[in-house]
């Protein structure tokens, strides 16, 4: 059975590209770089995961090994929360290197997440981290542009294009066949990279992956496949619209630089300018100012807490706090924790809203740059985006608040009101109470939450697919062999 013109053109394009010795050299070089990136990603992931698990377990042991103590001392002794590495972070490190991974949790204070890898690195990290995702996002499209620049333009230069068209081959068949052949060459490199990622991802699971993890990897593979198809379509259309292969190559390289280097940085800079963030000092100062206006729980003469004391005494019909049936100091600490946590949460939400506006502005540029759409989706599905980081912060704060209030409640219930003389030890409770504090467990966002947060990037992918189809149909009616 004779092959259709589309299949003949695709097969011919495949064989034409693979006959070139330089193509095999380039493919081999990219595979070597990919092997290095995979080894580096795996080593980094294992080391950081082992370090995180070690210190999380040590922090838990230190907490449980505390002797009998006053519960408020335990609230100030505090605990640590560590942000675990997602299995797919070995494929796309995303923002992980620039964001902290450990936070100290204590009463009355909301500490920042510390110990980002970028804080201990040189300025070279700003140029990106070599990873399998970077190869698929940046290097492989550049290679496809090099190979695709002459797909149609070279045939126009040597007269083959006119011969094909006079033999009954239509422009849609020609363009689709050229794009399919180029995509096949791209998949010759892309499939091994994704298969290598899949192997490392399974090894990092430590068991059978969950359905959510399987969906993440499946969607990651789908979007990268669509991105390579878009790159091939763009390369063929630019080649078809160019008189010479050299002109097409210049246009494609210029477009690659614009999409991968210029627009992403311009979008970030412009978003930061339009939606400016307060400085760290201004943020913390505003929180402390609100807390001071509301009342200082450590100041017995504070008007707010004087009024609170008077109302509590009237409600229980006693003259002094020593006569209350519960520990008044713990009650005050619980009230202060509630007020300070509420103030911090309000300021933090406003800060997050500004970050979301910046990120949404950058996401909207994905309608001008498909690279940004893929980058955002890749980080989100790999669990290395800003959403995963903010969820860790919010969960750590919820854990810190629950821990502080649990210690305050223990003080309220088990510590007598009357203070002991300075010559005697302070009141304590049994260390068994520390074991009732659950260990911190981070819950990553689900695939549904990720896609909901990245709906703009998904829509941008659909927009670019429709745009490419529209341009292809328009080109098929307007292109000529000359």
N, C-alpha and C positions, 0 to 999 in steps of 0.2 A: 504494500500500500504506500503510495507516494506521500512524502511529508508535506505539510502545509507550508506556504511561504514563511509564515511566522516562525515555525519550528526550524526551517532551513536557515533562516537569518540568524536565529538565536544560536544554533549549533555552529554556524560559520563564525559568528562573533566570538564564541567560546574558544574555538580552535585557533582563531587568529591571534587572540590575546595570549593564549598559553604557548604559542609557538615562539614567542619572544623570550630569549634567555634572561633579559633584564627583569621580566615579570617574575620569573621563578626566583631570581636573586632577591627582589623586593619582598616577595612572599616569605622566603626563608628568613630574611632579616626581621620582618615583623613577627614571625613565629618565635625567633630567638628572644626578641624583646618581650614578647608575651610570656614566654617561659620564665624569664627573669622577674617580670611583674607578678606573675602568679606565685613564684617562690617567695618573693618579698612580702606579698600580701598575706600569704599563709603564715609565714614566720612572725610577722607583726601581729596578726590576729591571735595566734597561739600564745605569744608572749604577753600581750595585753590582757587576754582572757585569763591566763594563769595568774597574772599579777592582781587583777581585779578580784578573782575568787579567793586568792590567798589573803588579801587585806580585808575583804568582807568577812571572811571566817575569823580572822584575827580580831577584828572589831567586835564581832559577836561574842567571841570567847572573853575578851576584855570586859565587855558589859556584864556577862554572866558571872565572871569571877569576882565582881565587886563584893566586899563584905557587907555586913549589916550597916545601913546608913540612913541618914535623914533623906526622905524622898526628894526634897528640894535640892540637895547636893547632887543627887543622881540626875535631876533635870539639867543642872549645869554641867555635870560630867559629860553628858551628851552622847551622841552616837554618830556613826558615819553611814552614808549611803553612796553606793557606787553605781555608775551607769554602765550596764553590761554592753558588750559589743554584739551587734546583730550578726548572724551567720553570713549574710550577704554583704556585710561591710568589707570583707576581704576582696570583693569584686569592685565595689565603689565606696571608697572611704568618705566621699561627700564632705560634710562639714565637721566630721568627728574630730579631725586634727586641730580644728580651730576652736572647738568648744570644750569646756571642762568635763571631767568624768567623775569627780568626787566632791562631796559636799559634807561639811560638818554640821550636824543638827544639834542645836542647844536651845534652852529656854530663852524667851524674850528676844531672840535674834534670828533674822533670816539671812544666813550667810550665802555668798555667791558660790557657784560651782567652779571649782579650781582645777589646776593641773592639766591644762590643755597641752597637747603635744606641740602646738605652734609656739607656746610660751617658752619652750626649751629648745627651739630650733632656730636656725638662721633665717634671714629674710628670703632665702631662695624658695621657701615653702610656698610663698605667694604665687609662684609660677605654676603650681599644681604638683600633685603627687602622681608618680608613675603607677598606673593601675590598669587592669584589664578593661575597665570602663573607659578610661581615657583613650586607650587604643581604639576601641570601637566607636567612640564619640568623635575623635579628632583625627587620628592617624589613618584609619581605614577609609573614611570619606575622602581624605586628601589623596590616597592611593587610587580610589575609584575615579576621582576627577582627572588624575593623570592618565589613567587608562581610558576613560570615557571621552576625553577631549577630541580624539580622532575617530570616534565611532561612525559619525556621519560626515564630518568635515573632510576627513581623509578620503572618503569615497567620492566626495564632490571634487576634490583636487585632482584625483587620478582618473576621473571620468567613469568610475564604476557606478556611481549613483544614477547617472542618466541611463545606463544600460539596465540596471535593476528596474527602474520605473517603466521603461519601454517594454519590459517582459511581463508586465501585468502586476507587479508588486505595488500595493497601495502604500500611501504614507503611513496610515495607522499600523499596518503589518510591519513596515520597516522600523518605525519608532519602537513599537512594542518588542519586536524581535531583538533589536539592538540593546534595549534596556534589559530584557530577560537574559541575554548572553552576558552582559556586564554584571548583572546581579548574581548570576551563577558563579562568576569569578570571585565576586565579593563574598558569597557564602562559602566558597572554598576556604576562605580565611576566617570568616565570621563564625561559622558553625563549630570549628575546632576550639575557638576561643570561648564560645558559650558552653561547649561540652566540657572544657577544662574547668570553667566556672562551676558547672553543675557537679562535677566530681569533688571539687574543693568544698562546695556548699554542703553536699551530703556528708563529707568527712567531718565538717564542723558541727553538724547536728548532734553528734553523740548518740544517735538513735534514729528512729523513724521520724521524718519531718512531719509537722502538723499540716493540716489542710491549709491553714493560712499561709504557711511558709511555701507550700507547693504552689498556691495561687500567686504569691509574690514572684517566684521564679518564673512561672509560666507567663505572667504579664510582662515581666522584664524581657524575656526572650521575644515575645510578640512585638513590643515597642521597638526593640533594637532591630528586628527584622523589617518593620515598617520604615524605620529611619534609613536603613541601607537601601531599601527600595526607592525612597524619596530621593536619596543622593544619586542613585543610578538614573532616575527619571530626569532630574535636573541636568545631569551631565550630558545625557543624550539630547535633550531639548536645546541646550546651549550649543552643543556641537552641530545640531541641525540648523541652527540659526546663524552659524558662523561660516564665513567664506573659506577660512583655512583652519587647520588643526591648531596652529600656533595662536591664532586669535581666540579660539575657544579655550585653550589652556590658560591664556592670560586672564580671560574673564572668569573662569572657574577658580583659579587661584586667588584672584581678587575677591570673589564672593566668599571663598573659604575663610580668608583672613577677616573679612567683615563680619561673618556670622559667628566665628569661633573666638575671635580676639577682641574686636572693636565693640560690637553691640552688647555682649554680656557685661563688659566692664562699664560701658556707658550707661546701661540700664541700672546697674547697682549704684553708680555715682549719682545719677539723676534722682533715683528713688530716695537716696539718703539726703539729698538736698531738699527735695519737695516735702518729705516727711522727716523733719529733723528730730533727733533723739536728744533728750537731756543728758548732760554728763553724769558720770557715776556719782560725783560729789553732790551735784544738784538733786539727783534722785534720792540719795540717802538723807540729805539735809531736809528735803520736803517731808519725808517720812518721819524724821525725828521731830520736826516742827509740829506736825499733826498729833503725834503722840504726846508731846509736851502740852499742847492745848487741851487734849482730852484728859490727861492726868498721868502722874508718875506713881506706879504701884509701889515703888520702893521708898517713896516719901510719905511718912505718916501724916504730915501737915498739908498734903495736897487737898485742895477744895473738893475735887470729885470724890476722892476716897474718904474724906471726912463725912461727906453727905451719905456715901454708901454705908459707912460704919454706923451712923446715926439711924439710918433706916433699918439696918439689920438688928440693932439693939432694940428698937421700938417693936419690930415684928416679933421678937422672942421675949419681950418684956423683962429684959435684964439691964443692969447699969453699966457693966464693963464687958469687954470681949472675953475676959477670962471665964465669965459665967456662961458663955455660949456652949451648946452641946456638941460643937464641932470646932475644928481648928480654924480660927479666923484668918490666920496668916495664909493658909492654903487657899482659903476662899478669895482673899485679895489677889493672890498670885494667879488664880484661875481667871479672875475678872481682868487683870492686867494682860494676861496672855490672849484672852479673847479680843480685847480692844486693839492691842498691837498687831495681832495677826490679821484682823479685819482691815486696819489701815494699810498694812503692807500689801494685802491682796488687792485693795482698790488701786493703789499706785502701780502695782505690778501688772494688773490687767490693762491699765492705760498704756504702760510701756509695751506690753504685748500687742495691743491694738496698733501702735505705731510701727512695730516690726512687721505685723501682718500687712499693713498698708504698703510698706516698702517692698515686701515680698510679692504682694499682689501686683504692684506696679511692674516689677521685674517680670512676673509671669505673663503679663499682658503683652510684653515685647515678644513673647513666643509666637505671636501671630505675624511677626516680621522675621523671626529667626527660629526655625525648627530645632536647631541645636539646643536652644534654651528649653524647649518643651521636653526634649529627651533627657536633658540633664536634670531637670526638676523631677521628672517621673522616676528616673533611675535612682536618685538619692532617696526619694520618698519610699520606693519599693524596697530599697536596700536597708531602710531604717537608719539612714545617716543624714536626714534633713532636719530642718529647724523644728518641725512638728514633733519629731521624736525627742528632741532635746527639751522643748518646753513641757512635754508630758512628763519627762523625768523630773524637771524642776517642780511641777505642780504636785506630783505624787510624793516627792521628797518633802515638800512643805506640809502636805496633809499628814504624812507620817510624823514629822517633827511636832506638829500641833497636837496630834493625838497622844504622842509620847509625853509632851510637857503637861498636858491636861490629865493624863493618867497619873503622873507623879504628884500633881496638885491634888487630885482626888484622894490619893493615898495619904497625903499629908492631912487633908480635911478629916478623913475617917480614923486615922490611926495615931496621929500625933496629938498629945495633950496641949491644951491652950497655955497652961502655966509654963513659963520658961524655967529651966533648971539654973541653979547658981553657977557662976563662972568656974567654980572649982570642980563641977561635975561635967561629965560628957553630955553632949547634946542627945536629944531623943533620936532613936533609930527604929527601923522596922526590919523584919527578917529579910534576908537576901533572896528568899524564895520568890518574893514579889517581882524580882527582876526577870525571872524566867517567864512571867506571864506576858511580857512585852513581845509581840510577834516580830519576826525578822522582816526587814524591808524587802519587798519583792516588786521589781519594776514590771509593769504591764505595757507592752508595746501596742501602738495603735493597730487596729485591724485593717485588712485590705480595703474594706468598705470605707473606713474613715480616711485612709490614705487617698483613695480615688475621689472622695468628696472634697478633700482639701485641695486636690490637684485637678479639679474639673476644668480649670482654664487651660492647663497643659494638654489634657485629653482633647478638649475642643480645638486647640491649636493644631493637634495632629490631624483631626478630621478636616479642618480648614485647609491645611496644606495638601492633603490628599485630593480634596475636591478641586483646589486651585490647579494642581498638577494635571489632573484629568481635563480640566477646562482648557488649560494652555496647550495640552497635547491635541485636543480636538481642533482648536483654533489653528495650531501649527500645521495640522494635516491638510487643512484647506488652503493655506497660504504659502507654504514652502514650495520652492522650485529647485530643480536639479542644478541650476547655475549659480 
